[in-house]
Amino acid sequence: MDLRPRDTEKNWKRTGYRVIFESDTRAGLAFDVVLLAAITLSVAAVMLDSVQVVNARYGTFLRAAEWFFTVLFVLEYLARLLVVRRPLSYVFSWLGIVDFLATAPALAALILTGSHYLVAIRTLRLLRLFRIFKLGRFVGEGEFIVTALKASRFKILVFLSAVLTLTVVMGTLMYVIEGGQNGFTSIPKSVYWAIVTVTTVGYGDISPVTVPGQALASLLMIMGYAILAVPTGIVSAQMAGTQAATRKAPAFKQAICHVCRATNHRPDAAFCWHCGEKL
């Protein structure tokens, strides 16, 4: 998706786009570094504000800093809308949604008390590090993991359905065996116990007292170890298969698109496979 202004657009708009959206120039890199520093400081201010001791002493200063950063991010978001060629395309893009969420919680705090703590969502904007500091190789590795997860999604869904069925059956049996006098007051609460047990979390807030209940719990605990290994094996096998297929595939250029930062272009590619920009 190419959001760059056309060559016929006003000069200030093209210059603004290069500074705000690109990091190949000194001004663009400086803008992005300052933005990342502001994101980090704003999230740190919100986190410190949630600590009672710090809030009691520096609460006023931290809230003022939080609103300062909020106004700064609102202005930055509006500036992005001004310099792109298709504002709506940017608004509904992944980065556009993240940029909007960076300001929404603080503004929502005017209506909903306590919602300003959700500005920790701004940490998502730190993903720009991959683009700013040319960490394209890590993006490629991330895409490899996402591809393996997508390819395994139906197997994992079937597995999770089986686990859900197992926990419902075991929870119901435990409700019948133990009863409300031992803390298993309902089937949903017993299913909750089964989920906690099969995942080996073991909060300990509910535990069986009778011998049959303890035997059933022991069986579920042993099954939990086997259950946890299944999704790991599914994804690992898919990743190994994908890696083997990649080795057999034709070589790809290491060129990175200067617009969308996509990688893995074919040797004869003249245009980016993701956004269509000329390489």
Stockholm file with secondary structure:
# STOCKHOLM 1.0

chainA/1-279         MDLRPRDTEKNWKRTGYRVIFESDTRAGLAFDVVLLAAITLSVAAVMLDSVQVVNARYGTFLRAAEWFFTVLFVLEYLARLLVVRRPLSYVFSWLGIVDFLATAPALAALILTGSHYLVAIRTLRLLRLFRIFKLGRFVGEGEFIVTALKASRFKILVFLSAVLTLTVVMGTLMYVIEGGQNGFTSIPKSVYWAIVTVTTVGYGDISPVTVPGQALASLLMIMGYAILAVPTGIVSAQMAGTQAATRKAPAFKQAICHVCRATNHRPDAAFCWHCGEKL
#=GR chainA/1-279 SS CCCCCCTTSCHHHHHHHHHHHCCSSHHHHHHHHHHHHHHHHHHHHHHHHTSHHHHHHHHHHHHHHHHHHHHHHHHHHHHHHHHSSCHHHHHTSHHHHHHHHTTHHHHHTTTSTTGGGGGGGGGGGGGGHHHHTTCHHHHHHHHHHHHHHHHTHHHHHHHHHHHHHHHHHHHHHHHHHHCGGGTCCSHHHHHHHHHHHHTTCCCCSSCCCSHHHHHHHHHHHHHHHHHHHHHHHHHHHHHHHHHHHHHHSCCCBCCCCTTTCCCCBCTTCSBCTTTCCBC
#=GC SS_cons         CCCCCCTTSCHHHHHHHHHHHCCSSHHHHHHHHHHHHHHHHHHHHHHHHTSHHHHHHHHHHHHHHHHHHHHHHHHHHHHHHHHSSCHHHHHTSHHHHHHHHTTHHHHHTTTSTTGGGGGGGGGGGGGGHHHHTTCHHHHHHHHHHHHHHHHTHHHHHHHHHHHHHHHHHHHHHHHHHHCGGGTCCSHHHHHHHHHHHHTTCCCCSSCCCSHHHHHHHHHHHHHHHHHHHHHHHHHHHHHHHHHHHHHHSCCCBCCCCTTTCCCCBCTTCSBCTTTCCBC
//
